[in-house]
Amino acid sequence: MVNSQASGVPSAPRSCAGCGGKIADRFLLFSMERYWHTRCLKCSCCQAQLGDIGTSCYSKGGMILCRSDYIRLFGHSGACSACGQSIPANEMVMRAQGNAYHLKCFSCATCRNRLMPGDRFHYINGTIFCEHDRPGAVLLNSHLLPLQSSSVLTDQK
């Protein structure tokens, strides 16, 4: 969500995605590829004006939501594949082979060093290894053991 102030350059009036009216206000909001009056961009549940309570909003199932209602409605969205504990819906995660991990849990099984975005890693039988600790490194050079190699990516749920 972006809070914009109209510049000194005149432009064509924009239409509000909420009420359909022209936006002639000094401030307007841009969210979900549409423009809004500040009074019209509201949480579908609690009706809070989203421009007044933060710089972000959430959209799911056709609803526009504040952070609190998004978490209340959609709660925890799974368990970490490493530690088994739940991952809150608003938490950044690392993903590998369809599994999600807490950022702190996405680490090499051998040296326990945390893998960061851009690091190369190997995913073998559900276990993560850094580039230096991959099992069968000697076999890799002779191409006898195929390993899956990936780069670390973060993901916002």
HELIX and SHEET records of a PDB file:
HELIX    1   1 LEU A   50  ILE A   53  1                                   4    
HELIX    2   2 ARG A   67  PHE A   74  1                                   8    
HELIX    3   3 LEU A  103  CYS A  105  5                                   3    
HELIX    4   4 ALA A  137  ASN A  141  1                                   5    
SHEET    1   A 3 VAL A   2  GLN A   5  0                                        
SHEET    2   A 3 PHE A  27  SER A  31 -1                                        
SHEET    3   A 3 ARG A  34  TRP A  36 -1                                        
SHEET    1   B 2 ARG A  14  SER A  15  0                                        
SHEET    2   B 2 LYS A  22  ILE A  23 -1                                        
SHEET    1   C 2 TYR A  58  LYS A  60  0                                        
SHEET    2   C 2 MET A  63  LEU A  65 -1                                        
SHEET    1   D 2 HIS A  76  ALA A  79  0                                        
SHEET    2   D 2 SER A  86  PRO A  88 -1                                        
SHEET    1   E 3 ASN A  99  HIS A 102  0                                        
SHEET    2   E 3 MET A  92  ALA A  96 -1                                        
SHEET    3   E 3 THR A 154  GLN A 156 -1                                        
SHEET    1   F 3 THR A 127  CYS A 130  0                                        
SHEET    2   F 3 ARG A 120  ILE A 124 -1                                        
SHEET    3   F 3 SER A 149  SER A 151 -1                                        
END                                                                             
